[in-house]
Amino acid sequence: MGNKENTYQKIYDENYPKVMRLCMGYTGGNESLAKDLVQETFIKIWQNLDQFRNESAIGTWIYRICVNTCLAEIKRERKKDRELQIESLQVSNSDDISVEKEEMLMQLYSCINSLNSTNKAIILLELEGLPQLEISEIIGIKHEAIRTRIHRIKQQLTKCVNNG
C-alpha cells in the first residue's frame, strides 16, 4: 500500500464517525441517504488528497468537503420541515443510546432540518463541539457573526421544540 493509501485510511478511520454524524444531521436522520453522502464525501477526500496543502487543519478541510457535499444534496432535494430541541442534547459518540435519547436525537435532526442550509451547517458543527473560530473558517463567515448566529439558532430551535 502506498503512502496516499495509508494517509487516506488513517483519515477515514479517524473522521468517519464525525462525518457520519454531520451527514445524519443534514439528512434529518435518514441513515441510508447519510451513508451515501458520507461515501461521496470520502470519495472527494480521496480525489483531492493530493491537493491538500496543510493551510488549514485536516479536520477543517474534511468538514468543508462534507458540508459542501451535504449542501449540494440539499439543493438537489429539499426536505420536509419538522420540529425540535437543542440545549438538552449534546450529540453523543456512544453506540448504546437509549431509546428515549434516540427519539430526542431524531426530533433534533428533524428540527435542524427546518433551518436554512447555512444555519444548519453552523449548528451541526457546533454540536460536534468544534471551536467557533474553526466553524467561521469552514463556513466563511466572521467569528463574531458565528457567535451571534449560534445564539439565535439555539433560540429558534428551542422555540421550535416547545411549540412542537
Secondary structure, 3 states (H helix, E strand, C coil): CCHHHHHHHHHHHHHHHHHHHHHHHHCCCCHHHHHHHHHHHHHHHHHHHHHCCCCCCHHHHHHHHHHHHHHHHHHHCCCCCCCCCCCCCCCCCCCCCCHHHHHHHHHHHHHHCCCCHHHHHHHHHHHCCCCHHHHHHHHCCCHHHHHHHHHHHHHHHHHHHHCC
